[in-house]
Amino acid sequence: MQTIFQVNADDLDQNFLESLKTLFKHKEIEIAVYERGETEYLGRSPANRERLLQIIRDIEENRNLVTPDQEQFQ
């Protein structure tokens, strides 16, 4: 069985550890910890990743830009 937990480090407590122990009782487990980027999930889908890369190219080439009426923000 494989499970991925995405939590803030501040939320790790004894209850979290106990839930791991219950879920994987009598099993050897591997724990890998890495810092997750806030928007990393956006690039997981190949289609979404390509769309985001196209948007970046459009911005760099000053293409397909929409500028809202600035008066509404004043």
Long-range contacts (C-beta under 8 A, 24 or more apart in sequence): 6-36
